[in-house]
Amino acid sequence: MTRPITVGADGSAESLAAVHWAAREAVRRSLPLRIVHAREKSDAEDRTADLREALVRTAGDVGQEHPGLAVTTDLLDGGPVEALLTAAAEAETLVLGSRGHGAIVGFLLGSVGQQVIAESTRPVVLVRAGDRAESEAAGREIVVGQQGGPEDSAAALEFAFEAAVARGADLRVVRAWALPTVFTYSPGSLALADEAGGLEQYEKKALAEALRPWLERFPDVRVTEHVEMGSAGEVLLSVAARAQLMVVGRRVRRSAVGSRIGSVAHGVVHHAPSPVAVVPPA
């Protein structure tokens, strides 16, 4: 089954930018585009015709810009979180508008947006209102964070390599490391670091090992291996200005008030100027 690129539209400037980003992504990947609006449970029934008309109008604008693109629209019921999670499960990627430096906009106010990102089984891409096709020009990189062992960031790396191939872009893989504490390195890891010639060399070796299968699978992608001391979020944001797309893996923290994404993904989503893909574990 061919999965579409699915995008949420609510009429905001952010969601319209997301629609156009999603359309370009669908064209790049030769996939259909699905534009959806997730209604609030409190929405009046007499708004249905207006909402459907707005979706059709948005689809028409996209169709004029990309004449060969297959576009469908759907008005979703059941509440934003549930509806968008269902739509995401049926999609290759879910795309949403993001205000940045604050909450997700429109029907994704407050904790709702984080729940969708935290619980989606498919990658979720957040797009700013100011995003333009020119931002995807040659020379701007795909930037992806890598941490832990080879399996820990495998899904994010796969997404990033595929994005680089689709765009003909270079890829920068970032691994951050911190000065040792009882929380960041086990005694065994410190022993391996000594054997490798120090912590930085140990981290470079760990990154090379994590990348090996992907370099073999995608030999034509030019990769910069970026190892830097600091917190992962800060190191990623330090190179964000050169990125056309940021890719981060997802860690979830569960609490009595719902699911929340980890601090690294949270920081990049809210502060990176480019679109950000949050990729769930495989």
Secondary structure, 3 states (H helix, E strand, C coil): CCCCEEEECCCCHHHHHHHHHHHHHHHHCCCCEEEEEECCCCCCHHHHHHHHHHHHHHHHHHHHHCCCCCEEEEEECCCHHHHHHHHHHCCCEEEEEECCCCCECHHHCCHHHHHHHHHCCCCEEEECCCCCHHHHCCCCEEEEECCCCCCCCHHHHHHHHHHHHHHCCCEEEEEEECCCCCCCCCHHHHHHHHHHCCHHHHHHHHHHHHHHHHHHHCCCCCEEEEEEECCHHHHHHHCHHHEEEEEEECCEEEECCEEEECHHHHHHHHHCCCCEEEECCC
